[in-house]
Each structure stands twice: as structure tokens, then as C-alpha cells.
């Protein structure tokens, strides 16, 4: 899980994230950041994030669950 959290933090350009964090609440959030998260999920975890799927994900923990990463 820590590796996943580190990767998300890197994409979001923040020092760290926790599973309960709302990833859209970071100062650098925008469509390009969302795209970068989508690319990271596909390249690192083999999970393709469809636009409809993305709308249902709110927290970093939701992203982890989608990627198949557990605590």
C-alpha cells in the first residue's frame, strides 16, 4: 500500500497522501492530473480507468481498491 500511496502523492505533487484523502482536493488538481492518475493506474497496475469509473472514485483508498491494492 505504501508504494501505491507514494505513487499517488507523486502524481498529485504533494508530500504524502492517506487512503482517506480526497484526491481531488489537492491544490494542483485538474484534468491533466486526473489523466496522469489514469495513466499511472494503467501502466503500474494494469487497470484501465474509464471516464464513468472515475466519477465514482473519491478517495485515495477508492483508487487503491480499483487498482487492487490492499492495506
C-alpha positions in Angstrom: 0.0 0.0 0.0 2.8 2.5 0.8 4.2 2.2 -2.7 0.8 3.0 -4.1 0.4 6.0 -1.8 3.8 7.2 -2.8 3.0 7.0 -6.5 -0.3 8.8 -6.0 1.4 11.5 -4.0 4.0 11.9 -6.8 1.3 12.3 -9.4 -0.6 14.8 -7.2 2.6 16.7 -6.5 2.1 16.6 -2.7 4.5 15.2 0.0 2.2 12.4 1.1 -1.4 11.1 0.9 -3.5 8.8 3.1 -6.2 6.4 2.0 -9.0 8.7 3.3 -7.8 11.8 1.4 -10.0 13.2 -1.3 -7.6 13.2 -4.2 -9.5 16.0 -6.0 -8.9 18.4 -3.0 -5.2 18.9 -3.7 -4.2 22.3 -4.9 -2.8 21.0 -8.2 -6.0 19.1 -9.1 -7.1 19.5 -12.7 -8.0 17.4 -15.8 -4.3 16.7 -16.5 -3.8 15.4 -13.0 -6.7 13.1 -13.5 -5.3 11.9 -16.7 -1.9 11.3 -15.1 -3.6 9.2 -12.3 -5.4 7.3 -15.0 -2.1 6.6 -16.9 -0.4 5.6 -13.6 -3.1 3.1 -12.8 -2.9 1.6 -16.3 0.9 1.4 -16.5 1.7 0.3 -13.0 -1.4 -1.8 -12.1 -2.9 -2.8 -15.5 -6.2 -1.1 -14.7 -8.0 0.9 -17.3 -10.0 3.7 -15.8 -13.0 4.6 -17.9 -14.5 8.1 -17.5 -17.6 6.6 -15.9 -15.5 4.7 -13.4 -13.5 7.8 -12.4 -16.7 9.7 -11.4 -17.4 7.1 -8.7 -13.9 7.3 -7.1 -13.4 9.9 -4.4 -10.6 9.0 -2.1 -7.1 7.7 -2.5 -8.4 4.5 -0.9 -11.0 4.2 -3.6 -8.2 4.4 -6.2 -6.3 1.8 -4.3 -9.3 -0.6 -4.3 -9.8 0.0 -8.0 -6.1 -0.8 -8.6 -6.4 -4.0 -6.5 -4.1 -2.7 -3.8 -4.9 -3.6 -0.2 -3.7 -2.3 3.1 
